[in-house]
Amino acid sequence: MMDGDLFRLGMDLETGATHEEAAIRGGKAVCTDNDRERSVFDADREDHFIRRNGKVFAGTHLIIEVIDAEGLDDEARIQKAFRDCVEECGATLLHIHTHKFTPQGVSGVAVLAESHISVHTWPEVGYGAFDVFMCGDAEPWRSVEVLRKAFNAGEVRVKEMLRGEGLVD
């Protein structure tokens, strides 16, 4: 069985725990790993939280809007843009899935070891709504220029959220 199969079965790829085995105990999120509880707040856990500029957070989530853009109805172009973002940001691609709608539009997701990239497009008005959420050492801000170029966007708007800020010291 491959990691992607575990993901489809609803299992945590790192711990092997199913969603049913995850719990909140004593105010702490824990997973069962070979009958051993691990708190996400334990100091010895490799949590992959980011520590930058005095802040600790799970990852950077960018809401990226491409406006006056081209090629937003082309699944292959979107999949290539996902792959280019993954490479440029230093992330790890696990799986890509896209769906083309009739008469137009594409939705898709690239599942990453570091989280995900997703999109929904409205090609009839030249608009694409992307989410880029990355944890660890990946650099999600590098995806902005990749998406601008991939779709020849006349304008790009970006909002940033630091996910999980303040949960871990």
C-alpha positions as CSV (number, residue, x, y, z in Angstrom):
1,M,0.0,0.0,0.0
2,M,1.3,3.5,-0.9
3,D,1.1,6.7,1.0
4,G,-1.6,8.0,-1.4
5,D,-3.7,4.9,-0.6
6,L,-3.5,5.7,3.2
7,F,-4.6,9.2,2.4
8,R,-7.6,8.0,0.6
9,L,-8.5,5.7,3.5
10,G,-8.5,8.6,5.9
11,M,-5.3,7.8,7.7
12,D,-2.7,10.2,8.9
13,L,0.4,9.6,6.8
14,E,2.8,10.5,9.6
15,T,1.3,8.6,12.5
16,G,-0.9,6.0,10.7
17,A,-3.8,7.0,13.0
18,T,-7.2,7.1,11.5
19,H,-9.4,10.2,12.0
20,E,-11.4,8.2,14.5
21,E,-8.3,7.6,16.6
22,A,-7.4,11.3,16.9
23,A,-8.8,12.9,20.0
24,I,-8.8,15.9,22.3
25,R,-7.7,14.8,25.8
26,G,-7.2,17.1,28.7
27,G,-7.4,20.1,26.4
28,K,-4.6,18.7,24.2
29,A,-4.8,17.3,20.7
30,V,-3.3,13.8,20.6
31,C,-2.9,10.9,18.2
32,T,-2.5,7.2,19.0
33,D,0.8,5.9,17.6
34,N,1.4,2.3,18.5
35,D,-0.6,2.8,21.8
36,R,1.6,5.8,22.6
37,E,0.0,9.2,22.9
38,R,1.8,12.2,21.4
39,S,0.7,15.7,22.1
40,V,1.1,18.2,19.3
41,F,2.5,20.5,22.0
42,D,5.3,18.1,23.2
43,A,8.7,19.7,23.0
44,D,10.3,16.7,21.4
45,R,7.8,16.4,18.6
46,E,9.0,17.4,15.2
47,D,5.9,19.6,14.6
48,H,7.2,21.4,11.5
49,F,5.8,24.6,12.9
50,I,7.5,27.7,11.5
51,R,9.4,30.0,13.8
52,R,9.9,33.4,12.2
53,N,10.1,37.0,13.4
54,G,9.1,36.0,16.9
55,K,6.0,34.1,15.7
56,V,5.3,30.4,15.7
57,F,2.6,29.1,13.3
58,A,1.7,26.0,11.4
59,G,2.0,27.4,7.9
60,T,1.4,30.3,5.5
61,H,-2.0,30.3,3.7
62,L,-2.2,32.7,0.7
63,I,-5.4,33.6,-1.0
64,I,-4.3,34.5,-4.5
65,E,-6.7,36.0,-7.1
66,V,-5.5,36.2,-10.7
67,I,-7.5,38.8,-12.7
68,D,-7.6,39.5,-16.4
69,A,-6.0,36.1,-16.9
70,E,-5.7,33.6,-19.8
71,G,-5.9,29.8,-20.0
72,L,-8.1,29.3,-16.9
73,D,-10.2,26.7,-18.8
74,D,-7.2,24.5,-19.6
75,E,-6.7,21.6,-17.2
76,A,-3.3,20.8,-18.5
77,R,-2.2,24.4,-18.0
78,I,-3.5,24.5,-14.5
79,Q,-1.8,21.2,-13.6
80,K,1.5,22.5,-15.0
81,A,1.1,25.7,-12.9
82,F,0.5,23.5,-9.8
83,R,3.7,21.5,-10.6
84,D,5.7,24.7,-11.3
85,C,4.5,26.2,-8.0
86,V,5.5,23.1,-6.1
87,E,9.0,23.1,-7.6
88,E,9.5,26.9,-7.2
89,C,8.3,26.8,-3.6
90,G,10.4,23.8,-2.6
91,A,7.3,21.6,-1.7
92,T,6.6,17.9,-2.2
93,L,3.8,16.9,-4.6
94,L,1.6,13.9,-3.5
95,H,-1.3,14.1,-5.9
96,I,-3.1,16.4,-8.4
97,H,-6.8,16.2,-9.2
98,T,-8.6,18.6,-11.5
99,H,-12.2,18.7,-12.9
100,K,-13.3,20.6,-16.0
101,F,-16.8,21.9,-15.9
102,T,-19.2,22.4,-18.9
103,P,-19.5,24.9,-20.4
104,Q,-16.3,26.3,-18.7
105,G,-14.3,26.5,-15.5
106,V,-11.9,24.2,-13.7
107,S,-11.6,23.2,-10.1
108,G,-8.5,21.4,-8.8
109,V,-6.2,20.6,-5.9
110,A,-2.6,19.7,-5.6
111,V,-2.2,17.7,-2.3
112,L,1.3,18.4,-0.9
113,A,3.2,16.9,2.0
114,E,3.3,20.5,3.2
115,S,-0.5,21.0,2.7
116,H,-2.2,22.0,-0.6
117,I,-2.7,24.3,-3.6
118,S,-6.3,24.6,-4.9
119,V,-8.2,26.6,-7.5
120,H,-11.6,27.4,-9.0
121,T,-11.7,29.3,-12.2
122,W,-14.2,31.6,-14.0
123,P,-12.5,31.8,-17.4
124,E,-15.4,33.7,-18.9
125,V,-14.4,36.7,-16.8
126,G,-10.6,35.9,-16.6
127,Y,-10.7,35.1,-12.9
128,G,-9.0,32.4,-10.9
129,A,-9.2,31.9,-7.2
130,F,-6.2,30.0,-5.8
131,D,-5.3,28.9,-2.3
132,V,-1.7,28.1,-1.5
133,F,-1.2,26.7,2.0
134,M,2.3,25.5,2.9
135,C,4.0,24.4,6.1
136,G,7.6,23.6,7.0
137,D,10.4,25.0,4.9
138,A,8.3,25.5,1.7
139,E,8.1,29.1,0.5
140,P,4.5,29.8,-0.7
141,W,5.1,33.4,-1.6
142,R,7.2,32.2,-4.5
143,S,4.0,30.8,-6.1
144,V,2.6,34.3,-6.7
145,E,4.9,35.1,-9.6
146,V,4.5,31.6,-11.0
147,L,0.8,32.0,-11.2
148,R,1.0,35.5,-12.6
149,K,3.2,34.2,-15.5
150,A,1.3,30.9,-16.0
151,F,-1.9,32.7,-16.7
152,N,-0.5,36.0,-18.0
153,A,-2.5,37.8,-15.3
154,G,-3.1,41.5,-15.7
155,E,-3.5,41.8,-11.9
156,V,-2.8,39.6,-8.9
157,R,-4.2,40.1,-5.4
158,V,-2.8,38.3,-2.4
159,K,-4.0,38.0,1.2
160,E,-1.9,36.1,3.8
161,M,-2.9,34.2,6.9
162,L,-0.6,32.6,9.4
163,R,-2.4,29.3,10.2
164,G,-2.2,28.0,13.8
165,E,-0.5,31.2,15.0
166,G,-0.1,31.1,18.8
167,L,-0.8,27.4,19.3
168,V,2.8,26.4,20.0
169,D,5.4,28.4,21.9
